[in-house]
Amino acid sequence: MSDGIMLLDLTAVSTSEQELTELSTQKELASAWLELKPSFPPSHIHVVPSIEHAVNIVRGLGFELNEDIGVLVTGSLHLVGGLIEAASLSDVAL
């Protein structure tokens, strides 16, 4: 996110507006993860509407703990590239 403005080139255009609003796929994946790993704390699972939201959560955790947070991101080039852009990591990630 740049100055509070969502980056338009990070918006998924192949997903329906309803699915984006309801986050149905993300909620299903969170539920599946808890079924696979029931000991995982549900409070550590965040279903959020954008990459920018996820970056803000991780930055907040790092600030709260006063330490760097390591994050492994897997997925599509769209997701990983979006994260690099949203977190301003192009100087260290590429």
GIURKA-V118556 format. One record per residue. N is the residue number from 1. RES is the residue in one letter. OMEGA is omega in whole degrees, 0 to 359 (none if undefined). Layout:
n: {N,N}
res: {RES,RES}
omega: {OMEGA,OMEGA}
//
This chain:
n: {1,2,3,4,5,6,7,8,9,10,11,12,13,14,15,16,17,18,19,20,21,22,23,24,25,26,27,28,29,30,31,32,33,34,35,36,37,38,39,40,41,42,43,44,45,46,47,48,49,50,51,52,53,54,55,56,57,58,59,60,61,62,63,64,65,66,67,68,69,70,71,72,73,74,75,76,77,78,79,80,81,82,83,84,85,86,87,88,89,90,91,92,93,94}
res: {M,S,D,G,I,M,L,L,D,L,T,A,V,S,T,S,E,Q,E,L,T,E,L,S,T,Q,K,E,L,A,S,A,W,L,E,L,K,P,S,F,P,P,S,H,I,H,V,V,P,S,I,E,H,A,V,N,I,V,R,G,L,G,F,E,L,N,E,D,I,G,V,L,V,T,G,S,L,H,L,V,G,G,L,I,E,A,A,S,L,S,D,V,A,L}
omega: {181,181,177,181,179,180,186,181,176,181,179,180,181,182,182,179,180,180,177,181,184,183,186,179,180,179,177,179,177,179,179,179,180,175,180,185,185,179,180,182,179,179,178,178,181,174,185,187,183,175,181,178,180,178,180,178,181,178,178,178,179,178,181,181,182,178,176,179,175,181,173,180,176,178,184,174,178,180,183,177,178,178,179,180,185,181,180,183,187,180,180,186,184,none}
//
